[in-house]
Every structure is written in structure tokens, then in C-alpha cells.
Amino acid sequence: MTGRDAGDLQRFIDAQRPLYDRVLCELRGGQKRTHWMWFIFPQIEGLGHSAMAQKYAIASREEAAAYLRHPLLGGRLEECTALVNAIADKSVYEIFGSPDDMKFGSSMTLFAQVAKGHSLFKEAVEKYFGGRFDDATLARIERS
């Protein structure tokens, strides 16, 4: 664990600030072209080993819930997820490439578990992963 508390979300806001319009443009175009996956679709801690993956890892279920409740970050996550869900006739690999396709699945698993019930995140898992949640993410959520 990193020792961050669930309210330490400023790192995401700072990272998104200069790139968010570009992210929207890329998702509307149906393909990720630049490097922003870590702080737009974050994963639970322990899945990624790069410095960026570690910096933007979500430490716990509580931090994921705080991210989702955050008025800016939660709204952006929902907006970006809705844009991905609206892409027709492309696989998750065609949208994100590898390994970002799997990162997307991990992120959607994390936030679907936090959001509970029917959500955009669960829709993404159903559409792009055949309804199968990421096992490694589920195991780490259990331990957090």
C-alpha cells in the first residue's frame, strides 16, 4: 500500500487538467492515441509496476469510492466510460491497444464493484469483456 488516504485525489486532477480535452477528442474518434490511461481509467494498486501505474493506482475500495463521488473526477470517469461504451463495431483492443485494453477492464471492474448495481462500468464489462470481471482486480479489492 502507498499510505495515501482516500481523499488524496489531487494527483488525478493535476494530471487530467492539460489533457482532458484531448482525451475526449480521442474517445469520440474511437481510438486512444496518446498516453493518459493511468489517470483517466485508474486501476487498483498492485496491478501495474511502472512509476506512472504506481503513482495513479487506487489504494483501496474507499479511495475508489471517493474518486467516484468526487464532483469532477467521478463525472469525468462516467463521461469517458460513456464515450467508450458508445463506440460501435470496435473491440476494446482496437480502441486502446495493448496493454491498455486490459487496464480498461481492470478499471471498469474496480468501479463497477464500487458503484454496485447497474452502471456504465458494468455495461463496459458486459460489452467489451463478455461480462467477465478482472479476477486480479477482484482479489485486490478483497484485500484492500
C-alpha positions in Angstrom: 0.0 0.0 0.0 1.1 3.5 -0.7 -0.2 5.1 2.5 -2.3 7.7 0.6 -5.6 8.5 2.2 -8.9 8.2 0.3 -9.0 12.0 -0.1 -5.7 12.3 -1.9 -7.2 12.7 -5.4 -5.4 16.0 -6.5 -2.8 14.0 -8.4 -5.6 12.9 -10.8 -6.9 16.4 -11.3 -3.4 17.8 -11.9 -2.7 15.1 -14.5 -6.0 15.5 -16.3 -6.0 19.3 -16.4 -3.8 19.8 -19.5 -5.1 16.7 -21.4 -8.7 16.2 -20.8 -10.0 17.8 -24.0 -7.6 15.6 -26.0 -8.9 12.5 -24.2 -12.4 13.4 -25.1 -11.4 14.0 -28.7 -9.6 10.7 -28.9 -12.5 8.8 -27.4 -15.0 10.5 -29.6 -12.8 9.4 -32.5 -12.9 5.8 -31.3 -9.2 5.3 -30.6 -6.8 6.2 -27.9 -3.6 7.8 -29.4 -1.7 9.4 -26.6 -0.6 8.4 -23.1 -3.2 9.1 -20.4 -4.7 5.7 -19.4 -3.3 5.7 -15.8 -5.2 8.8 -14.6 -8.3 8.6 -16.7 -9.2 4.9 -16.1 -7.2 4.1 -12.9 -6.7 0.6 -11.6 -6.4 -0.9 -8.1 -2.9 -0.8 -6.6 -0.7 -3.8 -7.3 -1.6 -4.4 -11.0 0.9 -2.1 -12.7 4.6 -1.8 -11.9 5.7 1.3 -13.8 6.2 4.6 -11.9 3.1 6.0 -13.6 1.0 3.0 -12.7 2.1 3.2 -9.1 1.5 7.0 -8.9 -2.0 6.7 -10.2 -3.0 3.4 -8.5 -6.2 3.4 -6.4 -5.1 2.2 -3.0 -8.4 0.8 -1.7 -12.1 0.4 -2.2 -12.5 3.6 -0.1 -10.3 5.6 -2.4 -12.2 4.3 -5.5 -15.5 5.3 -3.8 -14.0 8.8 -3.1 -12.9 9.1 -6.7 -16.4 8.1 -8.0 -18.1 10.6 -5.6 -15.7 13.4 -6.5 -17.7 16.0 -8.5 -15.0 16.4 -11.2 -13.3 13.1 -11.3 -16.4 10.9 -10.9 -18.1 12.9 -13.6 -15.2 12.7 -16.0 -14.9 8.9 -15.4 -18.6 8.5 -16.2 -18.2 10.8 -19.3 -15.2 8.9 -20.6 -16.8 5.5 -19.9 -20.0 6.5 -21.7 -17.9 7.6 -24.7 -16.2 4.2 -24.8 -19.5 2.4 -24.4 -20.9 4.4 -27.4 -18.1 3.2 -29.8 -19.6 0.8 -32.3 -18.0 -2.1 -34.1 -14.6 -1.9 -32.4 -13.1 -4.3 -29.9 -11.5 -2.9 -26.7 -8.1 -3.8 -28.3 -9.0 -1.7 -31.3 -9.9 1.3 -29.1 -7.0 1.1 -26.6 -4.3 -1.3 -27.9 -2.3 -3.5 -25.6 -1.9 -3.4 -22.6 -4.3 -0.6 -22.2 -7.2 -2.8 -23.2 -6.6 -4.9 -20.1 -6.1 -1.7 -18.0 -9.6 -0.6 -19.1 -11.1 -3.9 -18.0 -9.4 -3.6 -14.6 -10.6 -0.1 -14.1 -14.1 -1.0 -15.1 -14.1 -3.9 -12.7 -12.9 -1.7 -9.9 -15.6 1.0 -10.4 -18.4 -1.5 -11.2 -17.7 -3.1 -7.8 -17.8 0.3 -6.0 -20.8 1.6 -7.9 -22.8 -1.5 -7.3 -25.9 -2.4 -9.3 -26.3 -1.4 -12.9 -23.7 1.2 -14.0 -21.8 2.4 -17.0 -18.8 0.5 -15.7 -20.8 -2.8 -15.6 -22.1 -2.0 -19.1 -18.4 -1.7 -20.3 -17.5 -5.0 -18.8 -20.5 -6.6 -20.5 -19.8 -5.1 -23.8 -16.1 -5.5 -24.1 -15.3 -8.4 -21.8 -18.3 -10.6 -22.1 -19.5 -9.7 -18.6 -16.3 -11.2 -17.0 -14.8 -9.1 -14.3 -11.0 -9.0 -13.9 -10.0 -11.6 -11.4 -6.8 -9.9 -10.3 -8.7 -6.7 -9.5 -11.4 -8.5 -7.6 -8.7 -10.2 -5.5 -7.0 -6.9 -4.7 -10.3 -5.2 -3.8 -11.0 -8.0 -1.3 -7.6 -7.4 0.3 -7.9 -3.6 0.4 
